[in-house]
């Protein structure tokens, strides 16, 4: 934090400030009740971090909604426009390399949705 941010936050919290002189003639703010101030700074940092997570979740949800708006049908667990007989597994009529193998796109899609659910508190 900058000295101005420290001063502003201490003032907002109603904590007294004193200025400590340095050998070079400059001063830096010293917050009386530093333990309480540190707790408030930590709490604010947690709020800022949560706001960043919420913004990321919102952006990812809009991408998911846009992709899911594509026309077509698919299993809810599969990547949009994938319609595997077994969810997330390539069908027997695919190439020999793919037949019966896990579908990477479906696995990534499922992981993305699970991460979003967890970030929203809907997952475990």
DRENMAR-758304 format. One record per residue: z, x, y of N, C-alpha, C, CB in turn; residue number from 1. Coordinates in Angstrom, 1 decimal. Each point is the difference from the previous one (the first is absolute). Glycine has a CB too. Layout:
<<Z, X, Y>, <Z, X, Y>, <Z, X, Y>, <Z, X, Y>, NUM> ...
END
This chain:
<<0.0, 0.8, -1.2>, <0.0, -0.8, 1.2>, <0.0, 0.9, 1.2>, <1.2, -1.8, -1.2>, 1> <<-1.8, 1.3, 2.3>, <0.0, 0.7, 1.2>, <1.3, -0.3, 0.8>, <-2.5, -0.1, 0.1>, 2> <<2.8, 0.9, 0.9>, <1.2, -0.2, 0.7>, <-0.1, -1.3, 0.7>, <0.3, 2.4, 0.4>, 3> <<-1.4, -2.8, 0.1>, <-0.1, -1.3, 0.7>, <0.2, -1.2, -1.0>, <-1.6, 1.0, 1.6>, 4> <<1.1, -0.8, -2.8>, <0.3, -1.1, -1.1>, <1.5, 0.0, -0.3>, <-2.3, 0.3, -0.9>, 5> <<2.9, 0.8, 0.8>, <1.5, 0.0, -0.3>, <0.7, -0.7, 1.1>, <-0.2, 2.2, -1.3>, 6> <<-0.1, -1.8, 2.6>, <0.6, -0.6, 1.1>, <-0.2, -1.5, 0.0>, <-0.3, 2.1, 1.3>, 7> <<-0.9, -2.6, -1.5>, <-0.3, -1.4, 0.0>, <0.7, -0.7, -1.0>, <-2.2, 0.5, 0.9>, 8> <<2.2, 0.0, -2.2>, <0.7, -0.7, -1.1>, <1.5, 0.0, 0.2>, <-1.9, 0.7, -1.5>, 9> <<2.5, 0.4, 2.0>, <1.4, 0.0, 0.3>, <0.4, -1.1, 1.0>, <0.1, 2.5, -0.6>, 10> <<-1.0, -2.6, 1.7>, <0.3, -0.9, 1.0>, <-0.1, -1.5, -0.5>, <-0.9, 1.6, 1.7>, 11> <<-0.1, -1.8, -2.6>, <-0.2, -1.3, -0.6>, <1.2, -0.4, -0.8>, <-2.5, 0.3, 0.0>, 12> <<3.1, 0.7, -0.7>, <1.1, -0.2, -0.9>, <1.4, 0.0, 0.8>, <-1.3, 1.0, -1.9>, 13> <<1.2, -0.7, 3.2>, <1.2, 0.0, 0.7>, <0.9, 1.2, -0.3>, <-0.1, -2.5, 0.1>, 14> <<-0.5, 3.6, -0.5>, <0.8, 1.2, -0.3>, <0.0, 0.9, 1.2>, <-0.5, -0.2, -2.5>, 15> <<1.7, 0.8, 2.8>, <0.0, 0.9, 1.1>, <-0.7, 1.3, -0.2>, <2.2, -1.0, 0.6>, 16> <<-2.9, 1.5, 0.4>, <-0.7, 1.2, -0.1>, <0.6, 1.0, 0.9>, <-2.1, -1.2, -0.5>, 17> <<2.1, 2.5, 0.1>, <0.3, 1.1, 0.8>, <-1.1, 1.0, -0.1>, <2.5, -0.4, -0.2>, 18> <<-2.7, 1.2, 1.1>, <-1.1, 1.0, -0.1>, <0.6, 1.4, -0.2>, <-1.5, -1.4, 1.5>, 19> <<1.1, 2.1, -2.5>, <0.5, 1.3, -0.3>, <-1.0, 1.1, 0.6>, <1.1, -0.9, -2.2>, 20> <<-0.5, 1.8, 3.0>, <-0.8, 1.0, 0.6>, <-0.4, 1.1, -1.1>, <1.1, -0.4, 2.3>, 21> <<-2.3, 1.0, -2.1>, <-0.4, 1.1, -0.8>, <-0.1, 1.3, 0.8>, <-1.3, -1.6, -1.5>, 22> <<1.3, 2.7, 0.8>, <0.0, 1.3, 0.7>, <-1.2, 0.2, 1.0>, <1.2, 0.9, -2.0>, 23> <<-2.3, -1.7, 1.7>, <-1.2, 0.2, 0.8>, <0.0, -1.0, 1.2>, <-1.2, 0.7, -2.1>, 24> <<2.3, -1.4, 2.3>, <0.1, -0.9, 1.2>, <-0.5, -1.4, -0.3>, <-0.3, 2.0, 1.4>, 25> <<-0.2, -2.3, -2.6>, <-0.4, -1.4, -0.3>, <1.2, -0.7, -0.6>, <-2.4, 0.7, -0.5>, 26> <<2.3, -2.0, 0.3>, <1.1, -0.8, -0.5>, <-0.6, -0.9, -1.2>, <1.2, 0.0, 2.3>, 27> <<-0.4, -0.3, -3.2>, <-0.4, -1.0, -1.1>, <1.0, -1.0, -0.1>, <-1.3, 1.8, -1.2>, 28> <<0.9, -3.1, 0.9>, <0.9, -1.1, -0.1>, <0.9, 0.2, -1.3>, <-1.6, -1.5, 1.2>, 29> <<2.9, 1.2, -1.0>, <0.9, 0.0, -1.1>, <0.6, -1.4, -0.1>, <0.6, 2.5, 0.3>, 30> <<-0.7, -3.1, -1.4>, <0.4, -1.4, -0.2>, <1.5, 0.0, -0.5>, <-2.4, -0.8, -0.5>, 31> <<3.2, 0.2, 1.3>, <1.4, -0.2, -0.5>, <0.0, -1.0, -1.1>, <1.0, 0.7, 2.3>, 32> <<-0.3, -0.6, -3.3>, <-0.1, -0.9, -1.1>, <-1.2, 0.3, -0.9>, <1.2, -1.8, 1.4>, 33> <<-1.4, 3.1, -1.6>, <-1.3, 0.4, -0.7>, <-0.2, -0.6, -1.4>, <0.2, 2.1, 1.3>, 34> <<0.9, -2.3, -2.0>, <-0.1, -0.6, -1.4>, <-0.6, -1.4, 0.1>, <1.9, 1.4, -0.8>, 35> <<-1.4, -2.2, 1.8>, <-0.6, -1.3, 0.1>, <-1.4, 0.0, 0.5>, <2.3, -0.8, 0.6>, 36> <<-2.6, 1.7, 0.3>, <-1.4, 0.2, 0.4>, <-0.9, 0.4, -1.1>, <0.8, 0.7, 2.2>, 37> <<-0.4, 0.2, -3.1>, <-0.8, 0.4, -1.1>, <-0.3, -1.1, -1.0>, <1.0, 2.3, 0.2>, 38> <<0.0, -3.2, -0.3>, <-0.2, -1.2, -0.9>, <-1.0, -0.9, 0.6>, <2.4, 0.2, -0.8>, 39> <<-2.3, -0.4, 2.1>, <-1.0, -0.8, 0.7>, <-1.4, 0.5, 0.0>, <1.8, -0.7, 1.5>, 40> <<-1.9, 2.0, -1.4>, <-1.4, 0.7, -0.1>, <-0.5, -0.2, -1.4>, <0.6, 1.7, 1.8>, 41> <<0.2, -1.5, -2.8>, <-0.4, -0.2, -1.4>, <-0.5, -1.4, -0.3>, <1.6, 1.8, -0.7>, 42> <<-0.8, -2.8, 1.3>, <-0.4, -1.4, -0.2>, <-1.3, -0.3, 0.7>, <2.4, -0.6, -0.1>, 43> <<-2.6, 1.2, 1.3>, <-1.3, -0.2, 0.7>, <-1.1, 0.6, -0.8>, <1.2, 0.0, 2.2>, 44> <<-1.0, 1.2, -2.8>, <-1.0, 0.6, -0.8>, <-0.4, -0.8, -1.2>, <0.8, 2.2, 0.8>, 45> <<0.2, -2.8, -1.4>, <-0.3, -0.9, -1.1>, <-0.8, -1.2, 0.4>, <2.1, 0.7, -1.1>, 46> <<-1.8, -1.3, 2.2>, <-0.8, -1.1, 0.5>, <-1.4, 0.4, 0.3>, <2.0, -1.0, 1.0>, 47> <<-2.2, 2.2, -0.4>, <-1.4, 0.5, 0.3>, <-0.7, 0.2, -1.3>, <0.8, 1.1, 2.1>, 48> <<-0.2, -0.5, -3.1>, <-0.6, 0.2, -1.3>, <-0.4, -1.3, -0.6>, <1.3, 2.1, -0.3>, 49> <<-0.4, -3.1, 0.3>, <-0.3, -1.3, -0.6>, <-1.2, -0.7, 0.8>, <2.4, -0.3, -0.7>, 50> <<-2.5, 0.5, 2.0>, <-1.1, -0.6, 0.7>, <-1.3, 0.7, -0.4>, <1.5, -0.5, 1.9>, 51> <<-1.5, 1.8, -2.2>, <-1.2, 0.7, -0.5>, <-0.4, -0.5, -1.3>, <0.6, 2.0, 1.3>, 52> <<0.4, -2.2, -2.2>, <-0.3, -0.6, -1.3>, <-0.6, -1.4, 0.1>, <1.9, 1.4, -1.0>, 53> <<-1.3, -2.2, 1.8>, <-0.5, -1.4, 0.2>, <-1.4, 0.0, 0.5>, <2.3, -0.7, 0.5>, 54> <<-2.6, 1.6, 0.4>, <-1.4, 0.1, 0.6>, <-1.0, 0.4, -1.1>, <0.9, 0.6, 2.3>, 55> <<-0.5, 0.4, -3.1>, <-0.8, 0.4, -1.1>, <-0.3, -1.1, -1.0>, <0.8, 2.3, 0.3>, 56> <<0.3, -3.0, -0.7>, <-0.1, -1.1, -0.9>, <-0.9, -1.1, 0.5>, <2.3, 0.5, -0.8>, 57> <<-2.2, -0.8, 2.1>, <-0.9, -1.0, 0.6>, <-1.4, 0.4, 0.0>, <1.9, -0.7, 1.5>, 58> <<-2.2, 2.0, -1.2>, <-1.4, 0.5, 0.0>, <-0.5, -0.1, -1.5>, <0.5, 1.5, 2.0>, 59> <<0.3, -1.1, -2.9>, <-0.5, 0.0, -1.4>, <-0.2, -1.5, -0.5>, <1.2, 2.2, -0.5>, 60> <<-0.4, -3.1, 0.9>, <-0.2, -1.4, -0.3>, <-1.3, -0.5, 0.5>, <2.5, -0.3, -0.1>, 61> <<-2.8, 0.7, 1.3>, <-1.3, -0.5, 0.6>, <-1.2, 0.5, -0.7>, <1.1, -0.1, 2.2>, 62> <<-1.0, 1.4, -2.7>, <-1.1, 0.5, -0.8>, <-0.1, -0.7, -1.3>, <0.4, 2.3, 1.0>, 63> <<0.7, -2.6, -1.7>, <0.0, -0.7, -1.2>, <-0.6, -1.4, 0.2>, <2.1, 1.3, -0.8>, 64> <<-1.7, -2.0, 1.8>, <-0.5, -1.3, 0.3>, <-1.5, 0.0, 0.2>, <2.2, -0.6, 1.0>, 65> <<-2.7, 1.6, -0.3>, <-1.4, 0.2, 0.3>, <-0.8, 0.2, -1.3>, <0.5, 0.9, 2.3>, 66> <<0.1, 0.0, -3.2>, <-0.7, 0.3, -1.3>, <0.0, -1.3, -0.9>, <0.6, 2.5, 0.3>, 67> <<0.6, -3.1, -0.3>, <0.1, -1.2, -0.9>, <-0.9, -1.2, 0.5>, <2.3, 0.8, -0.5>, 68> <<-2.7, -0.7, 1.8>, <-0.8, -1.1, 0.5>, <-1.5, 0.1, -0.5>, <1.5, -0.1, 2.0>, 69> <<-1.8, 1.2, -2.7>, <-1.3, 0.1, -0.5>, <-0.3, -1.1, -1.0>, <0.1, 2.5, 0.2>, 70> <<-1.3, -3.0, -0.2>, <-0.3, -1.1, -0.9>, <-0.1, 0.5, -1.5>, <-1.2, -1.2, 1.8>, 71> <<1.7, 0.4, -2.7>, <0.0, 0.4, -1.4>, <1.3, -0.4, -0.6>, <-1.6, 1.9, 0.5>, 72> <<1.7, -1.7, -1.8>, <1.2, -0.3, -0.7>, <0.5, 1.2, -0.8>, <-0.7, -2.4, -0.2>, 73> <<2.0, 2.5, 0.1>, <0.6, 1.1, -0.7>, <1.4, -0.3, -0.4>, <-1.5, 1.6, 1.2>, 74> <<2.1, -0.9, -2.1>, <1.4, -0.2, -0.3>, <0.8, 0.5, 1.2>, <-0.5, 0.3, -2.5>, 75> <<1.6, -1.0, 2.7>, <0.9, 0.4, 1.2>, <0.5, 1.4, -0.1>, <0.6, -2.3, 0.1>, 76> <<-0.5, 2.9, -1.3>, <0.5, 1.3, -0.2>, <-1.1, 1.1, 0.1>, <1.8, -0.9, -1.4>, 77> <<-3.1, 0.4, 1.4>, <-1.1, 1.0, 0.0>, <-0.5, 0.2, 1.4>, <-0.6, -0.7, -2.3>, 78> <<-0.1, 1.8, 2.5>, <-0.6, 0.3, 1.3>, <-1.0, -1.1, 0.2>, <0.3, 2.5, -0.3>, 79> <<-0.5, -2.9, 1.6>, <-0.9, -1.1, 0.3>, <-1.4, 0.3, -0.6>, <1.3, -0.5, 2.1>, 80> <<-1.9, -0.6, -2.6>, <-1.3, 0.0, -0.6>, <-0.1, 0.7, -1.4>, <-0.9, -0.1, 2.3>, 81> <<2.1, 0.5, -2.8>, <0.1, 0.5, -1.4>, <0.5, -1.2, -0.8>, <0.5, 2.4, 0.7>, 82> <<-1.2, -2.6, -1.8>, <0.4, -1.1, -0.9>, <0.0, 0.5, -1.4>, <-1.0, -1.7, 1.5>, 83> <<2.1, 2.5, -1.8>, <0.1, 0.5, -1.4>, <0.6, -1.1, -0.9>, <0.3, 2.4, 0.9>, 84> <<-0.7, -2.3, -2.2>, <0.6, -0.9, -1.0>, <1.5, 0.2, -0.1>, <-2.2, -0.1, -1.2>, 85> <<2.6, 1.4, 1.1>, <1.4, 0.4, 0.1>, <0.2, 0.6, 1.4>, <0.1, 0.4, -2.6>, 86> <<0.9, -0.9, 3.3>, <0.2, 0.4, 1.3>, <0.1, 1.5, 0.1>, <1.2, -2.2, 0.5>, 87> <<-2.0, 2.8, 0.4>, <0.1, 1.5, 0.2>, <-0.6, 0.9, -1.1>, <2.0, -0.6, 1.3>, 88> <<-2.7, 0.0, -2.3>, <-0.6, 0.7, -1.1>, <-1.5, -0.3, 0.0>, <2.2, 0.0, -1.3>, 89> <<-3.0, 1.1, 1.2>, <-1.5, -0.2, 0.0>, <-0.3, -0.8, -1.3>, <-0.4, 2.1, 1.4>, 90> <<-0.5, -3.0, -1.3>, <-0.5, -0.8, -1.2>, <-0.8, 0.8, -1.0>, <0.0, -2.0, 1.5>, 91> <<-0.1, 1.5, -2.7>, <-0.7, 0.7, -1.1>, <-1.5, 0.1, 0.3>, <1.6, -0.8, -1.6>, 92> <<-2.2, 0.0, 2.5>, <-1.4, 0.1, 0.3>, <-0.3, 1.0, 1.1>, <-0.2, -2.4, -0.7>, 93> <<1.2, 3.1, 1.2>, <-0.3, 1.1, 1.0>, <-0.4, 1.2, -0.8>, <1.7, -1.0, 1.6>, 94> <<-2.0, 2.1, -0.9>, <-0.5, 1.2, -0.6>, <1.1, 0.5, -0.9>, <-1.4, 0.6, 2.0>, 95> <<1.0, 0.3, -3.0>, <0.9, 0.6, -0.9>, <1.2, 0.7, 0.7>, <-1.9, 0.2, -1.7>, 96> <<1.6, 0.5, 2.8>, <1.0, 0.7, 0.7>, <1.0, -0.9, 0.7>, <-1.6, 1.7, 0.4>, 97> <<1.2, -2.9, -0.1>, <0.9, -1.0, 0.7>, <0.7, -1.0, -1.0>, <-1.4, 0.3, 2.1>, 98> <<0.7, -0.7, -3.1>, <0.4, -1.0, -0.9>, <1.4, 0.2, -0.5>, <-2.4, -0.4, -0.6>, 99> <<3.3, -0.6, 0.9>, <1.4, 0.1, -0.5>, <0.9, 0.9, 0.9>, <-0.9, -0.4, -2.3>, 100> <<0.4, 1.0, 3.3>, <0.7, 0.9, 0.8>, <0.6, -0.7, 1.2>, <-1.4, 1.9, -0.7>, 101> <<2.5, -1.4, 1.2>, <0.6, -0.7, 1.3>, <-1.0, 0.2, 1.1>, <2.4, 0.5, -0.8>, 102> <<-2.4, -1.6, 1.6>, <-0.9, 0.0, 1.2>, <0.8, 0.7, 1.2>, <-1.2, -2.1, -0.8>, 103> <<0.8, 3.2, 1.3>, <0.7, 0.7, 1.1>, <0.1, -0.9, 1.2>, <-0.9, 2.2, -0.9>, 104> <<-0.1, -2.9, 1.3>, <0.1, -0.8, 1.2>, <1.0, -1.1, -0.1>, <-2.4, 0.5, 0.4>, 105> <<2.5, -1.1, -1.6>, <1.0, -1.1, -0.2>, <1.4, 0.6, 0.0>, <-1.7, -1.3, -1.4>, 106> <<1.9, 2.5, 0.8>, <1.3, 0.6, 0.0>, <0.4, 0.4, 1.4>, <-0.4, 0.9, -2.3>, 107> <<-0.5, -0.4, 3.1>, <0.3, 0.3, 1.4>, <0.3, -1.3, 0.8>, <-1.5, 2.1, -0.1>, 108> <<0.8, -3.1, -0.1>, <0.2, -1.3, 0.7>, <1.4, -0.5, -0.4>, <-2.5, -0.5, 0.0>, 109> <<2.8, 0.5, -1.3>, <1.3, -0.5, -0.4>, <1.1, 0.8, 0.6>, <-1.0, -0.8, -2.2>, 110> <<0.9, 2.2, 2.2>, <1.0, 0.8, 0.6>, <0.2, -0.2, 1.5>, <-0.6, 1.7, -1.8>, 111> <<-0.6, -2.0, 2.5>, <0.1, -0.2, 1.4>, <0.8, -1.3, 0.3>, <-2.2, 1.2, 0.3>, 112> <<1.9, -2.3, -1.1>, <0.6, -1.2, 0.2>, <1.5, 0.0, -0.4>, <-2.1, -1.1, -0.5>, 113> <<2.4, 1.9, -0.5>, <1.5, 0.2, -0.4>, <0.7, 0.8, 1.1>, <-0.6, 0.0, -2.4>, 114> <<0.0, 1.0, 3.0>, <0.6, 0.7, 1.1>, <0.2, -0.9, 1.2>, <-1.1, 2.1, -0.8>, 115> <<0.2, -2.9, 1.1>, <0.2, -0.9, 1.1>, <1.1, -1.0, -0.2>, <-2.5, 0.2, 0.5>, 116> <<2.5, -0.7, -1.7>, <1.1, -1.0, -0.4>, <1.4, 0.7, 0.1>, <-1.6, -1.2, -1.5>, 117> <<1.7, 2.4, 1.1>, <1.2, 0.8, 0.1>, <0.4, 0.2, 1.5>, <-0.5, 1.1, -2.3>, 118> <<-0.5, -0.7, 3.1>, <0.3, 0.2, 1.4>, <0.4, -1.2, 0.7>, <-1.7, 1.8, 0.0>, 119> <<1.3, -3.0, -0.4>, <0.3, -1.2, 0.6>, <1.3, -0.6, -0.6>, <-2.4, -0.5, 0.4>, 120> <<2.9, 1.2, -1.5>, <1.3, -0.5, -0.6>, <-0.3, -1.0, -1.1>, <1.2, 0.5, 2.1>, 121> <<-2.5, -0.7, -2.4>, <-0.3, -1.0, -1.0>, <-0.1, 0.6, -1.4>, <-1.3, -1.2, 1.7>, 122> <<1.3, 2.6, -1.8>, <-0.1, 0.7, -1.3>, <1.3, 0.6, -0.3>, <-2.4, 0.4, 0.4>, 123> <<2.4, 0.3, -1.6>, <1.2, 0.7, -0.4>, <-0.1, 1.4, 0.3>, <0.3, -1.6, -1.8>, 124> 
END
